Amino acid sequence: MSTWQIAAGSYGRDYSDRFLKHGMAFAGGEFWASMKEVAPGDRVILKSGISQIIAVGEVVARNGVHCGKENKEWLSDFDGWDLNAWCYVDWHKPDEHIPTTGLTRSTIQRVNQEHLLKIADNIIETVPKRLDYAPDPRPTTSIGDGVLIEKLIDLGLPVGASEEMNHALGRIRLLAKFYTHRDLGLTNEHEARTFLVVPLLLALGWAEQRIRIELPVPGVGRADVGCFKKPFRGSDDKCMLLIETKNLGQGLDYAPTQARQYAVHFPECGTVLVTNGYCYKAYRREENAFATDPCAYLNLLDLRDRYPLDPDRVGGALDVLELLLP
């Protein structure tokens, strides 16, 4: 029996809740060589950073299978990340994170330190394992560009602008693929906003005069992008849409909190979105507050009719683009 440590993402993209919800551990396909060595009966330490243990589990087989790669659709678009190497785990989760030393920054790695093995043994022996795991989300449907453009025209995009929209999608995808195929740290959020987000807004019909970049919000900071009902001339103009941008290496988990803080100052703002330049999550205002869960999700590199991680409750690409229209 081996013991492994595994990380569930990093700052801004924490997957630990999904590990525990579905009784799994997963990582990017580049870690398949390690993941396929994990065997039934092995133990897995789910870590937060290099100093805390979230849970410990035992690798198990379900329906005769304990691990796999590229055969669970929902893991191929985890808010833009491809996490298609996985294994099944029965988790034991303490009420609190366990502080410790000796963990590393590796995504998945064997553990041999005696004190970590003892902590894992103690958690397995004293904390009941979770039994009520959620099934995989149901499959979603791919959307072609033709269907997308037809829908946008139906919603009010001028017919003459449809060609520009097609060109914009092509340019954004090519550039996003270029960015994602190099060190993600080389692309900052200003570049993502300038070369990916703003071109999409312009193609959807927003005039430059109605877009404000780094919009000052008194007492809070600067909102990355604000879209206004009329050409912007001052603080009394009505902001209809706020977008918080992050770089391609960051996740979207914490960004909604920032966006909602900005939106409080703009009562006309009905939607906030967070994006890394090609993936978008949209949040609607409900009465006097914004929902904590997204209402729609868009990945410009893989258009889907619903959100792959929560297709029963969250809309997809067409819903986001409808919210982005002027």
Buried (B, 14 or more C-beta within 10 A) or exposed (E): EBBBBBBBBBEBBBBBEBBBBBBBBBBBBEBBEBBBEBEEEBBBBBBBEBEBBBBBBBBBEEEEEBBBBEEBBBBBBBBBBBBBBBBBBBBBBBEEBBEBEBBEEBBBBEBEBEEBBEBBEBBBEEBEBBEEBEEEBEEBEEBEEEBBBEBBBEEEBEEEBBEBBBEBBEBBBEBBEEBBEEEEEEBBBEBBBBBBBBBBBBBBBBEEEBBBBEBEBEEEEEBBBBBBEEEBEEEEBEBBBBBBBBBBBBBBBBBBEBBBBBBBBBEEBBBBBBBBBBBBBBBBBEEEEBBEEBBBBBBBEBBBBBBBBBBEEBBBBBBBBBBBBB
